[in-house]
Amino acid sequence: MVKDELIQLIQKKYVNVAVVGIGYVGLPLAITFANAGFNVIGIDPDEEKVEMINRGESYIGDIPNAVLRKHTEAGRIRATSDYAILAEIDAVSICVPTPLSKKRDPDMSFIVSASNGLAPYMHRGMVVVLESSTYPGTTRELVLPILTEGNDLKVGEDFFLAFSPERMDPGRSDWTTYNTPKVMGGITQACTEVASAWYGKALETIVPVSSCEVAEMAKLLENTFRMINISMVNEIAQMCDRLGIDVWEVVDAAGTKPFGFMKFNPGPGMGGHCIPVDPLYLSWKMKTLNYTARFIDLASEIDANMPRYVVGKIQDALNRYKKAINGSKILLIGVTYKPNISDLRESPAIDITHLLLEKGAEVSYYDPFVPEIDQDGLLMQSEKELQAAVEKADCVAIITNHSKIDYAMVLEKSKVIFDARNALKDVPGKKDLKVVKL
């Protein structure tokens, strides 16, 4: 049987591996496969990424150059933009982006492009795993027809197709691609077995499920859970503001309960490649079935309003010193979507900047991880010296609480501060008149 032969080759690591899409998900996965002893080809249309990988230069913060270079110099990892290499490949992971369109609908163009690139090179004894976050049904209804068009290959017999949702949390070292449990669901049981055998040779824990739809839905449940809870605590923050209560103290107090409560902190809005995006894939899918995903839609509405709420709080901070937002110098500290990484995807700082500019503010930013912003019509460079930038600003807004920031200096030298992350919680000094919290 093809299945048994392929599993035997996998066990001996005689299969050649390709990762299509070598970004935040694909490159760490390629490293993990290489660590396990597989030879890996990265495929990406971005020639700059291809050239950097082949030089042993990482563009992902979690992957040091030395780690990548070890594998490129040993010949275990190389990259190309040519899909023709797939004719020599036995195992393929698809890790391409799945953004939202301008209408907030799923943009499947990257998955379709990757599948079309792979289709001419499909052959017996191949296993394909889609990792891109998407709506239930994508693997079976979209990818499978593309891979089987024009050939007589039978899924589950001649080749094997599965979905395994990526579970990346950039900036973490405790949970990595290797030790984060990996859900795996195939088109058929045989597909699940082959894909699990392959990933099981490189990752610590594989969690097989009964179908690719279960695996697709599990990913959406994970991120919908987080989206709804973050949006809820952001609404609680707005309630506490009207009640004159410190939401951070409330959250800390509730967080002492050892059962029945999971702590989520408020913030200026959700960011990243998953939480603000993936649940909307599920909402879109349900609309095609005449069902309204009310929790998701409400959470998305609350999240979309958070940058405006933040701008209102910055306005409140300026009002303490009888300053109008129009013409004021606003310094944003931290512009990434979470601390201690360089990732700007879906960062609320971008929307906050646009809103401040629309109100006539002079906006600058300081972020040790982002030397330049070139996104959504913004072209800005980070301030070089934080203290000088703080001293000339009419208001400092802490949007992302990077650990590298000297918050004691920020508190001392600022005229007034809006703190979206409670970054100044443990910093000694007088805060009552100077600091406005979320």
N, C-alpha and C positions, 0 to 999 in steps of 0.2 A: 504493500500500500504506500501511496505517496506520503501520507501522514506519518507513518512509522519511519520511513526513510529520512524525511526531513527532520523529525525529532532526534533521530540518531546523529545526524550531521550537526544539529544544534548542540547536542550534549558534548560532542567532540570539538565544538567551536570551529567547524569547517565551513561555516556559512559566512558570506560577505554581507555586511550590513550597510544600509544607506539611511540617512536622516534627511528628509526633505523639509527645508525650512530650518536654518541654523541660527535662530535668535535666542530669546530668553529661555525658551523651553528646549529647543533642538540642540543647542550647543552643550548644555549640561547633560542631556541624554546621551549625546555622542561620546562625551568624556566618560560617562558611566559604562557604556558598552566597551569602550577602549580599555578602561580599567579592568574589565572582566576578561580581556584577551581577544576581543573581536577586532577585525579590521573594519574601519568605518569610513564611508564616503559621505561628506556633507554636500547637499545640493541646494543651491540658492541662486535666484536670479540677480542678486546684488553682488556685482563683481568686486566691490570694495571689501565686503565680508569675505568672499572667497579668497582674495589675495591676502587679507590679514590672517586668516586661518592657516593658509599655506606658509606664511612667514612665522607662524607660532605666536601671533599677537591676538590676545583676547579683547573683545569689545563688550564682554559681559562682566560686571563687577564681581560676581561670585566665582569667576574662573580666573585665577592668576595666570599670567603669561607663562610662568614656569611649568604649571600643570599642563597647559595646552602644548607647549613646546616639547615637553617630554614625549608626547604621543606623536607629534608631527615629525620629530627627528627620528623616531623609531619606525615611522611609516605606518602607524596604526590609524592615524587620522589624516585625511586630506580632503580638499573641497574642490568643487567644480560647479559651473552653471549649466553643464550639458547633461540633459536627462538620458542621453544615449548610454551612459555608464550603467544604467539600470539593467541593461541586457546581461550584465555580469553579476547582478545582485540577487541574493536569495531572500533577504529580509529587509523590509522597508517600513520606517516610521514616518508618518506625515505630521509635521508640527508647524503648520502654517498659521498665520493670524486669522482670527474670525471677528473682525470689527463690526460695528453697526453702520448702516448707511445714514445719509443725512436725514432720512425719514424715520430713523431709529428702528429700521428693520434689519434682519440678519444680512450681512454681506458675505455671500458664499463664494465669491469670485476666487479667493485664494485656494480654497479646497477644490473647486472645479478645475482651476489651472494646474494644481499639483496632480490631480487624478488624470487629467488629459495628458500631462507630461509623462506619467507612469504607464498609461494604457498601452502604448505601442510595444512596450517591453515586458508585458506580462507573460509568464511562462509557467509551466508545470513545476511544482515544488517551490512556490514562492509564498511567503507570508507577508501580509500588509496590515499594519496597525495605524489607525487614525487616532491622533491625540488631541487635535484641535477642538476646543470647547464648542458645542453646537447643540441644536435641538434634537429631541428623540426622533429617530427615523432617518437621520442624515446618512449614516453608514450604509444602511440597507437600500434606501430609496434614491440616494444621490450618487454615492461613490460606487456602489456595486454595479449599477448599469453601465457606468463609464468604463470600468475595468473589464467588463465582459463583452462590450460591444465589438463586433467584428472578429471574435474568436470563439472557440468551442470549449473554453475552459469552464469547469463546473466548480463553484465555490463549495468548500468543504470536502472536495475530492481531489481536484487538480491544484487548487490554490486555496489560501486560507486568509480570511478577512475578519478583523476584529476592531473594537473601539476600546481605548484605554485612556481615560481622562487625565490630562496633566494635572499635577498638584504641586505647582511651584509657588514658593513664598520667598521672593528675592530678599537677600540680606540675612537670611538665616543660615546658621551652621549646624544647628541641632537636628533639624529635619531637612534632608537633602533628597535628590532624586534617588539615591541608593536606598535609603532606609525608610522613606515614606511609603506606606502600603499602597500597592498599585492594583486598582480595580481593572478587570479584564473581561469583556463580554464579546463573544463572537457571533457571526451570522449563524453558524451551526456549532454544535458541541465540539466537533473536530477542530473548528477554527479556534475556539477558546483554548483547547488543549495545546495546539501548536503554538499559538501566541504566548500562552502562559509558560510553556517550556522555554521559549526564546527569552522572554523577559526575566524568567526565573533564574537564568544563568548569569544575570547581571545585577538584578535588584534583590533586595533582602526578602520582601514579602509580596506575594501575588494573591489577589482576592478574586477568584473566578466567580462570575455571575452568569445567569441563564441566557442572557441575550445582549446584543449591542445596545438595544434600547434601554435596558436596565442600567448599563454603564453610563450611557449618555444622560439619563435622567438623574443618576446619582450625583454627577458633577453639578448639574443645575440645582439640585436640592442643597448641596453643600454651600453654594454661593448665594442662593436665594435666602437661605437661613441667615447668612451673615448680612446680606443687604437689608433684610427686613429688620433685624435687630439693631444694626447701626442707624438706620433711618428712625427707628423708634426712639433710641436714646438721643438722637439729634432733635426730635420733636420734644422729648422731655426737657432738653436744654432750653428750648424756646419757652416751654411752660414755666420752668424754674425762673427764667429771666423775668417773666411777667409777675411771678409770685415773689420776686426778691430773694430767691434761695440760690445758694451756690450748687450748681448741678454736679460739680466734681466731688463735693463732699457727700452729696446724695449717692452718687455712683459708688464711691469708696465704702460708704456705710452699707449699702445693699450688697456689695461684694464680699462682705464678711460672712454672709450666710453660706454654710458649707454644703447645702443641698438645694435643689430646685431653682437655682439662679446661676446664670452665666454672665460674667461682667463684660460689657461692651462700653467703650469710651466714646463720647461725642467728638466731633471734629468739624472742619470747614467744608466737608463734602467727601464723597467716596471717590477713590481713584484706583488705578491699576488696570490690568488687562482682563480681570475676571468679575469682580463684585458689581461694578456699575453696568456691565455689559451682558454677562451670561444669563441673568434672570429675564432679560428682555427677549432673549431667544425663546424661552419657554412661553412668555406672554404672547409673542407673535404666533407661535405654534398653536396655542390654545384658541387664538382668534380664528384660525382656519377651521377650528372645530366648533365655532359659535359659543365659546366659553370665555368669560372675562376673568383674568387672573387678578383679582381685586387687590390682594395684599401687595403683589409685585407693582402694580400700577400706582398704588398709593405711596409705597416706599420710594419709587422712582421720582414721583412728584415732590416728595419732601426733600430728597437728595438734590434734585435740580434747583431747589430754592435756596439751598444752604449758602452758595456764594453770595447771593443777594442779602441774605441775613448777615453774613460776615461783613459785607460792605456797610450795612446799617450799624453794626457794632463799632466799626472803625470810625464811622461818622459820630457815634456817641462819644467815643474816646476824644475826638477832636473838639467836640462841643464843650468838654470840660474846660478847655482853654480858649473858648470863644473863637475857634478856628473853623472856617468853612472848608469842606472837602475840596472845593474848587480852588486850585492853585496850591494846595498843600503838598508837601513832599512826603510821600509814603514809601517806607522801606519794608519790603517783604523779606522776612528771614525764613529760608527754606521754601523751595517750590516743587519738590518731588511729592509723589502721592503718599509716601511713607518715609520714616526716618532712615538715614544712613545708607541710602541707595541713590543711584543716579537716574532712576526711571521716572519719566514725565508722563507716561501714558494715563490719560483721563484725569490728570492732576487738577484738583479744584483751583489751584493757584493760577492757572491759565484763565479761567473764567473770572476769577476775582480781579486779576490785572485788567482784563478788558472792561469790566464794570467800573473800576476806579478811573480808568482813562476816559470813559464816557462821561464821568462826572467832573472831569477837568483836573483830576489829581496828577501830580508828577510822580510817576511810579519808578522805583528802582528795586533791585533785589540783591540779596547775598545768599549764595548757596555753595558750599565747598565742593559739592558733587556735580554741579551744573555750571560750567564756565560760561555757557551761552545758551539762550533760548532762541530757537528758530522754528516756531510752531504756531499754527492758526493765525498767521498774520503778525505775530510778535517777533521782533528781532531785537534782543537785549543781551547785554553782557553783565555778568555778575560783578558787583563791587569788589574791588581788590582788598581794601582794608575795612574790616567790619566796624571798628570803633569810629573811624572817620565818617562812615556812612550813617551810623547810629546818631552821631552828634549833629549832623546836618539835617536829619529827618524831623519833620513835624510830628510824625507818628510812626512807630515801629509795629509791624504786624507779624507775629510769629505764626506762620502757617504750617510749617513742618518742624518738628522738634528734633533736629539732628543733635547727636551727642557731642559733636565737635565744637559746638557754639559755647562761647564764654557768656553764660546767661547772667552772671553776677555783674559783668561789665555792662551788658545790655540794660539791666535794671538801673544801674547807677547813672549811665550816660544818657539814657533816653528822656525825652520830654514827656511822652505818654506812650503806653504800650497796649496793643490789643493782643491777647494771648489765646489763640484758638486751640491750644493743646495742653494747657495747664503746665507748660514747660517751666514756669517760675515757681512752682509749688514749693520746692524745697530750697529755694534761693533766699537767703536772709536779706532783709532790707524793708523799707517802707513801701507798701504796695497800694494802700487804700485809695490814694488819689491818683496814682500814676498808672495803675494796671486795670484794664477792662477785660474780663474773661468771657469766653463763649457762654 
